[in-house]
Amino acid sequence: MSEKILEIRNLHVTFETPSGPLEAVRGVDLDVSAGELLGVVGESGSGKSVTFLATMGLLPTRAKVTGSVLLAGEQLIGASPKQMRSVRGRLLSMIFQDPLSALNPVHRIGNQIAEMLQSHQSLTNREAETRAVELLDIVGIPQPNDRSKQFPHEFSGGMRQRVVIAIAIANNPKVLIADEPTTALDVTVQAQILEVIERVQERFGTAVVLITHDLGVIARVADRVNVMYAGRNVEQGTIDSLFDHPSHPYTRGLLASLPRPGKQRLKPITGFPPNMLNPPKGCAFHTRCEFAAEICKLDLPELQTFGDLQTACVRAKELPRAEVLS
């Protein structure tokens, strides 16, 4: 077993809203080991991004965060802004969904990478500029010396995403969080960005957390996967075990809705995600689950081990495997 670099325990995130408290993350437990690529999947609003924004200390002040987040043994929940500034970009980095808004439009690309380097390392301007060009080359930017002198608007969407990756890996962090890094990119560019992330992981031994709603992306690159629904983990395990024998009805629904050769019609998950201002009692998925029984409406199910998976479903052992992949 690899060393655990990131350990999240009983994480809760609650936002105060005019309509009352909204608990976006409800007791998430999650581990990331050195050098692995962990996929985190779920519908929009399931708590994926909020979990890791809380880990990064990037949520607004109206968010109440409780629980434990250990990064290489250092507690991040309750850390001061100064402590978090020393962690972000050095030990823990994030690739954001929209690279255009993540970059400063009035500063040259090379200067933005150099700024990240000089924030955590004692480098001269010349040394930082040289390293910025090297990083652009690592992420596959052609003519990196010339491109480092350009501005974000002079880059395509895929090239801007490469720049954001270069900034994120500038200080060789232990954990790299990629939040929907292929959103709004065409299939070819999407594949290229995933190759860049894999290459970075292999070259630097970085642990990667890939947040996405795209199960196809997860199947291609992840070692393990966490499935989230309504602010909780509902299933987790190795990529092979989850795709071959999913136990939770929500995971089954996600897989059944994927297009496959010879399949005439997709099978969507009925209904809508719950209102987290007033989530249903018991299993939050029971209002949409074709296997739901009265017991599902009682208490929140905890993760239990079923073979190589951990599943939060009280009926997991009773459900036929063939229902999903037929």
Secondary structure, 3 states (H helix, E strand, C coil): CCCEEEEEEEEEEEEEECCEEEEEEEEEEEEEECCCEEEEECCCCCCHHHHHHHHHCCCCCCEEEEEEEEECCEECCCCCHHHHHHHECCCEEEECCCHHHHCCCCCCHHHHHHHHHHHHCCCCHHHHHHHHHHHHHHCCCCCHHHHCCCCHHHCCHHHHHHHHHHHHCCCCCCEEEEECCCCCCCHHHHHHHHHHHHHHHHHHCCEEEEEECCHHHHHHHCCEEEEEECCEEEEEEEHHHHHHCCCCHHHHHHHHCCCCCCCCCCCCCCCCCCCCCCCCCCCCCCCCCCCCCHHHHCCCCCCEEECCEEECCCCHHHCCCHHHHC
